[in-house]
Amino acid sequence: MSDENPKKDVNDWVTGDEPATGPQLSYLQTLARETGEEVPRNLTKAEASRMIERLQQASPRTARPGASREGPADGP
């Protein structure tokens, strides 16, 4: 087994500019509800993937403990 990270950069995806998939959009809607954001129309697969990663960090349900978020955790 290789030690290389199998995750490919979304900028290198051959299908990255195709429309986002149904499962991506469904998961984005869930994350958007949890974070109070809107999901833009006509996202590509790559854009949806980037947004999923960003919203996962912002969602109280999926954020990794200790992961940095925008702004200080305890306030100013």
DAUR-V617250 format. One line per field, one symbol per residue. ss: DSSP state (h for helix, s for strand, l for the rest). psi: psi as a letter, one per 20 degrees, with the letter a starting at -180 (. if undefined). burial: # if it has 24 or more other ideal C-beta (glycine too) atoms within 12 Angstrom, else .. A space follows every 10 residues. Layout:
ss->???
psi->???
burial->???
This chain:
ss->lllllllllh hhllllllsl lhhhhhhhhh hhhhhlllll lllshhhhhh hhhhhhhhll llllllllll llllll
psi->qqiqoippph iiphjhjrqq rghghghggg hgghikrqoq qkqrgggggg hggghhhhph hipppiqprp rqhja.
burial->.........# .........# ...##.##.. ##..#...#. ..#.#####. ######.##. .......... ......
